[in-house]
Amino acid sequence: MPFCLFTDPKYARVGMTEKEAKAQGIGYHLFKIPMAAVLRARSLMETRGFLKCMVERDSDRILGFAAFGVGAGEIMGCVQIAMLGRMPYTTLREAILAHPTIPEGLTALFSLAYLNRHCGITDKE
């Protein structure tokens, strides 16, 4: 069930939490970037927060997503649509998104996810 808290900054989440994935024995990769990595957040001088995503270890399926920062609800909605369509995270990574927008931050997040999964830079279970 997706939700958004209209705090300052906003917080939004959809899908599983790390605790839920662990309880169900689902292996996952966890990826997180600061909002400062999102170009639109920087142009708005609203760099507080982060984007975080869990991707199933044995597939490219998005298990859960959280955003804390400017436009959190809007960017969460983009990920939710991908999850409903059973699209792999790579679909969002490869999408050409308008610049500069908050959803464009998904390119940075999922590029990190790709590098982590395929180059073993970091990994959390």
C-alpha positions as a printed NumPy array, in Angstrom:
array([[  0.   ,   0.   ,   0.   ],
       [  1.622,   3.269,  -1.059],
       [  1.622,   6.25 ,   1.255],
       [  2.964,   9.764,   1.463],
       [  3.46 ,  11.977,   4.502],
       [  3.282,  15.661,   3.676],
       [  5.96 ,  16.678,   6.139],
       [  8.909,  18.933,   5.355],
       [ 10.524,  17.247,   3.558],
       [  7.956,  14.765,   2.306],
       [  8.228,  11.012,   2.927],
       [  6.741,   8.394,   0.609],
       [  6.986,   4.612,   0.464],
       [  5.578,   1.739,  -1.576],
       [  6.127,  -2.013,  -1.424],
       [  8.039,  -4.019,   1.14 ],
       [ 10.268,  -2.756,   3.892],
       [ 13.624,  -4.348,   4.669],
       [ 12.099,  -5.875,   7.802],
       [  9.294,  -7.504,   5.78 ],
       [ 11.694,  -8.909,   3.179],
       [ 13.918, -10.373,   5.901],
       [ 10.913, -11.9  ,   7.7  ],
       [  9.837, -13.586,   4.45 ],
       [ 13.362, -14.798,   3.682],
       [ 13.6  , -12.796,   0.468],
       [ 17.144, -11.896,  -0.555],
       [ 17.53 ,  -8.357,  -1.803],
       [ 19.946,  -5.644,  -2.81 ],
       [ 19.493,  -2.255,  -1.149],
       [ 20.379,   0.929,  -3.   ],
       [ 20.328,   4.442,  -1.598],
       [ 21.403,   7.86 ,  -2.856],
       [ 21.148,  11.284,  -1.222],
       [ 18.671,  13.783,  -2.676],
       [ 21.728,  15.905,  -3.442],
       [ 22.355,  13.446,  -6.32 ],
       [ 19.029,  14.494,  -7.906],
       [ 19.757,  17.454, -10.178],
       [ 16.299,  19.024,  -9.812],
       [ 16.536,  18.859,  -6.011],
       [ 19.861,  20.677,  -6.267],
       [ 18.416,  23.345,  -8.565],
       [ 15.601,  23.891,  -6.044],
       [ 18.145,  23.957,  -3.194],
       [ 16.131,  21.181,  -1.506],
       [ 18.822,  18.529,  -1.055],
       [ 17.682,  17.087,   2.279],
       [ 16.725,  13.431,   2.168],
       [ 17.323,  10.323,   0.084],
       [ 15.972,   7.815,  -2.432],
       [ 16.11 ,   4.138,  -1.426],
       [ 15.113,   0.977,  -3.261],
       [ 15.148,  -2.757,  -2.629],
       [ 15.598,  -5.03 ,  -5.643],
       [ 15.083,  -8.779,  -5.384],
       [ 18.449, -10.564,  -5.359],
       [ 17.507, -13.255,  -7.896],
       [ 15.732, -10.955, -10.344],
       [ 15.448,  -7.291, -11.261],
       [ 12.039,  -6.929,  -9.566],
       [ 11.529,  -3.867,  -7.383],
       [ 10.417,  -5.002,  -3.93 ],
       [ 10.125,  -1.651,  -2.198],
       [ 10.931,   2.023,  -2.565],
       [ 11.155,   4.972,  -0.201],
       [ 11.827,   8.651,  -0.794],
       [ 12.413,  11.366,   1.764],
       [ 12.685,  14.786,   0.184],
       [ 11.217,  17.225,  -2.286],
       [  8.732,  15.548,  -4.654],
       [  8.82 ,  12.251,  -2.735],
       [  5.201,  11.371,  -3.528],
       [  5.566,  12.068,  -7.228],
       [  8.721,  10.005,  -7.631],
       [  7.212,   7.18 ,  -5.561],
       [  4.261,   7.148,  -7.965],
       [  6.618,   6.512, -10.891],
       [  8.141,   3.524,  -9.112],
       [  4.715,   2.233,  -8.081],
       [  3.572,   2.19 , -11.706],
       [  6.689,   0.219, -12.652],
       [  5.979,  -2.219,  -9.814],
       [  2.331,  -2.653, -10.877],
       [  3.483,  -3.315, -14.442],
       [  6.051,  -5.829, -13.152],
       [  8.777,  -3.902, -14.92 ],
       [ 12.354,  -4.534, -13.821],
       [ 14.288,  -1.654, -12.285],
       [ 16.34 ,  -1.568, -15.494],
       [ 13.313,  -0.176, -17.367],
       [ 13.406,   2.943, -15.191],
       [ 17.192,   3.11 , -15.379],
       [ 17.132,   3.104, -19.177],
       [ 14.186,   5.495, -19.553],
       [ 14.92 ,   8.949, -20.89 ],
       [ 13.217,  11.218, -18.355],
       [ 12.714,  14.961, -18.719],
       [ 15.545,  17.118, -17.363],
       [ 15.593,  18.52 , -14.775],
       [ 12.81 ,  16.721, -12.916],
       [ 12.642,  14.894,  -9.612],
       [ 11.823,  11.521, -11.29 ],
       [ 15.069,  11.904, -13.239],
       [ 16.703,  10.954,  -9.927],
       [ 15.588,   7.392, -10.642],
       [ 18.226,   7.244, -13.367],
       [ 20.929,   7.993, -10.785],
       [ 19.474,   5.556,  -8.238],
       [ 19.057,   2.686, -10.663],
       [ 22.395,   3.301, -12.355],
       [ 23.924,   2.801,  -8.91 ],
       [ 21.791,  -0.33 ,  -8.525],
       [ 23.156,  -1.711, -11.782],
       [ 26.765,  -0.977, -10.83 ],
       [ 26.277,  -2.511,  -7.402],
       [ 24.627,  -5.676,  -8.727],
       [ 27.046,  -6.29 , -11.55 ],
       [ 30.278,  -4.904, -10.133],
       [ 29.799,  -5.833,  -6.482],
       [ 30.532,  -2.325,  -5.206],
       [ 28.219,  -2.611,  -2.187],
       [ 25.519,  -5.006,  -1.141],
       [ 23.212,  -5.386,   1.843],
       [ 20.929,  -8.269,   2.648]])
